[in-house]
Amino acid sequence: MNDPRVPLKNPYLAVLLGLLVPGGGQLYQGRNFKGVLYAVCIIGTFTYGMFLSDWTALYAGSPLSSTGRRWGYLAQAPIGVPAMYALVQQRRYGSESNVPQFAIETPLSAPYQGRLMLENGETEKYYELQGQVELEPASSVVGPIVEGRFTGEQVELDAAFEPLPETAQAVEYLLSSEAGRFELDRPIYGDQERSLKIPVVEESAQGRPKGIGVLRGTIPRPLGDWLAVPLESEKLNRLHYELGKTYDLALVYTWIAALLNVLILWDAFEGPAYGYGDEKPEGDPDGPKPEPTPQPA
């Protein structure tokens, strides 16, 4: 039974606010110390679990995921808004017809970092390279091809690598923002980056392009395209391989945070479990007996 000395106001609204932000119900009720304490502990525990899992621990089940995850998500659902967002992502990626395609559908400008490989006869050299790409959709029957433009820093060729003048011109051609046809790898939807391969070509004497190297690197993916998406088996297996038991520990942290929030929501709805109203009223025969007053000898 609620104690009248604890003003719970509208308990249903308090529960709703607690789902939006852990501890929000207690803050609404004016129980500020509890609200701040709950918010720091629950949000901190959940965020730490997400950090340990490379921000992949929270996701809902999906037909695209052979893991068929259900119970793990239900244990995370009481965390509130993040779990609701996972349902939105599950709907986005919940069928083959809804998931994003291999290539891009709209123009994209993004930072690019990768490794440039040049070959000249029997010699291969590698150079770290970064720059900016501007991509546009392109129709292709051979794979995820996009039209693009790359702007990068100049490469200082190794002295031991003596390229032909045409090769040097091709490198300058690549770094001078000329347009070309680039290849995007198939996206793994839980990955924060996407691979992009840029061929380095030169014009041969016959007027046909000749490949002399390749620039392999990645472009970042928008946060909304990878956070809380259903994990494919390929991504999940990679996480277990790279993180080992840390990934399982990360799941436990998110489960603990969400399940503790259930108790916090109940506290917002029903009030303290003890503290007020537990005192025995005066004259209660079951209450503590007063100690007898010592008599003088």
N, C-alpha and C positions, 0 to 999 in steps of 0.2 A: 504494500500500500504506500502511495506517495506521501512523503512527509511535507506538510504545508510550509515548513520553514525553508524548503528548497524550491524556489520558484522555477518550475519547468516550463512555464509559458505554454506554447503549443507544442506538445511532444512530437506530433507528426511532422511539423515543420523542422523541428530539431533533428529528427532522423534524416530528413531530406538534405539538410545542410551538412550533416555528418557524412553523407554519401558523396557530396560534392567535395568537401575537404575534411579529412579526419580531424575530429575535435571541433568542427564548425558548430555542431549542435550545442556543445557546452559553452562556446563563446556567445552564441545567441542567447543562452539562458543566463549570461552574466557570470558563469563559473570560469573565469578567465584563466586562472592558474591551471586548472585541469585541461582546458581547451588547448592552451599553448603546449603543455606537457604532452598531451596525446598527439598533437600535430607534429611536433618535433620527432617523437619516438616512432610513430607509424610511418610518416613520410620518409624519415631517415632510413628506417629498416627496409622499406620497399625500394627506395632509390639505390641503396647499397646492393641489394639483390640484383636489380637491373644492371648496375655497373659491373658486377662480377660476371654476368652472363653476356657482356658486350651488348646490353640493351635489347636482348632477345627473349628474356624469360616469359614475358607476358604475351600471349596470343591465344585466340580461340581456335577450336577445331575447324577443319575445312576438308572438303572432298579432295582438294589438291594435296593434302598432307596424308601420307600413308600411316602416320602415327595415330590418326583418329583421336586426337587429344580432346578429352571432355572433362574428366575429373580434375585434372590439374588446373583447368581454367575455372571450374566451379569453386575451387579453393581460393582462387585469386579474385573472384567476382565481388566480394564485399569491399574491396578497396575503393569501389565507386567509379569515378569518372574515367580513370585509365582503362578499367575493364570494359566500360561502355564503348570507349574508342576502339578497343580490340574487336568488339562486335561489328563496328562500322567497317574495320579492315577485313574482317571475315566475310562480310557481305561484298566488299569490293573484289576480293580475291577468291570468292567462294565457288566459282565455276570457271571452266575453261574459256567461256565467252566473255567473262568480265575482266580477266587479268590483263595487264598491259602487254602489248605486243613486243616482239624482239626489237624492232627499231623504234623510232620516235614519231609522234603524230603531230607535233608542233615544233617550230624552231627553238633551239636551245643554245644558250651561251654558258660555258662553264670553265672553271680552271682545270688544267690538265697537267699531270706529272707522269713521267714514264722513263723509259730507257731506250735510247736510240742505238740500233745495231746497223753498222755499215759494213759491207763486204766488197773487197776488191781482189778478184782472183782467188787466192788461197788465204787471204788475210781477212779477219773479222775484228772489229773494234766496237766497244760499247761506251756510250756516253749517257750520263744522267741528264735529263732535259725536263723543263717545265715551261708552261705557256698557257695560252688561252685558245679554246676551240669554239667555233660557231657552227652549229650543225643544223641541217635542214632535212626533212623527210625526202626520201628518194625511192622510187619504185625499183624493185629488183626481184628476179626469179631465182637468184642463187643464194640468197641469205639476207641477213639484217644489214643492208648497206644504207649508208646515209651520205649525203653530200655535205662537205664541210670545208672549213677554213681554219688553219692552224697558225697561230702567231707565237713564236718562241724565241728564246735567247739564242744568240749565235754560239755555235759549237767550235771550239778550238781543237782542230784535228790533231791526233797524236803524231809526233814527228816520225815515228816508226811506220806509220800508215801513210803511204804515198798514193792518194787516189788519182785517178785520171782527171783531167780538167773537167770532163763531162760530169764525173761524180761530184766534184766540188760544186759545180753549177747546180746539180740536183739538190744538194743539201741546202744551198742558198735558196733554191726554188721552194723547198719545203718550209724554210724558216721565214720566208718573206710573205706569208699569208696568202699564197695562191690557193685557189680552190682545188679540191680533189675528192675522191670517193673513198670513204673510210668505212671500216667494218666494226659494228657493235657486237660484242658477244651476247649470248643469251643471258638475260638478267636472272640472277638468283634473288628472289624477292626480299629476303632478309638481309642482303648485303647493303652496306652503306655506300659502296662504290660500284661502278660498272666499268668493265674493260672496254677499251677502244683501241683498235689497231689502225695505224696510219702507214700505208706503204710509201716508201721512198723510191721514186722512179726517175729515170732520165730518158731523154729522147735518143733513140738509136739512129744510126745512119739511114736505116730504112724508114724512119719516121714513126716507128712503133715504140711505145714506152717500154723501158727495160728496168726491171726491179733491181735495185742495188742495196736494199736494206729495208728495215721496218722500224717503226716507232711503236712500242707497246707500252700502254699506260692505262690510267683510270681517270674517270670523271666522277665527282660526287653525285649521289642521288638525293633528291629532295627528301626531307625528313618524313613527310607524309606518305612516301612511297615504300618505306622499309620498316618504320616503327610499328610494332604490334601486328605485323602481318603474319598469317599462318606460315609456319616454317616448313619448307620442303624437306624431304628426306636427305637430299644432298647437303643442305645447310645444316640440318640437325646433326648429321654424322660428322661434319667438319667441326662443329662446336664441341662435340664429345671428344673428338681427337685432339683439338687444340687446347681445350680447357680442362679436360678430364673430369675429376670429381668436383672441381670448382663449379661447373655448370649445375650439377645436382644441388650443391650447397646454395647456389644462387636461387634456385627454385624454392628451397626451404625458407629462405629469408622472405621471399614474396608471399609465400603461404602464411608464414607467421604473422606478417604485417596485416594481411587481409583478414585473417581469422581473429586477430586481436581487435580489429575494428568492429567486429560483430559485438564484442563485449562493450565497446565504447558507444555503439549505437543503442544498445540496451540501457546503458547508463543514462544516455540522453533522453530516452523514452520513459524510463521508470524511476530514475533518480538513484541516489546512492544505495548500495545494498545494505549498508550499516553505517552507524555513526550518529544518526539522530533517531530518537524514539526507542533506543534500546535500554534506556535507563529505567530502573524499577521505580514505580510511583511510591510516594511516601505512604506508609501504612500497609504496604503489600506484604502479606504474610510470607510470601516466597522470597522477599527481598532480603538483603543482608541484615543481620541482627546487630544493633549497636552494642559496643563493648560496655560491660558494666563499669560504673564509676567506682573506683577503689574507695573503701570505707576507712576512716582513720582508726588506728588501733586503740 
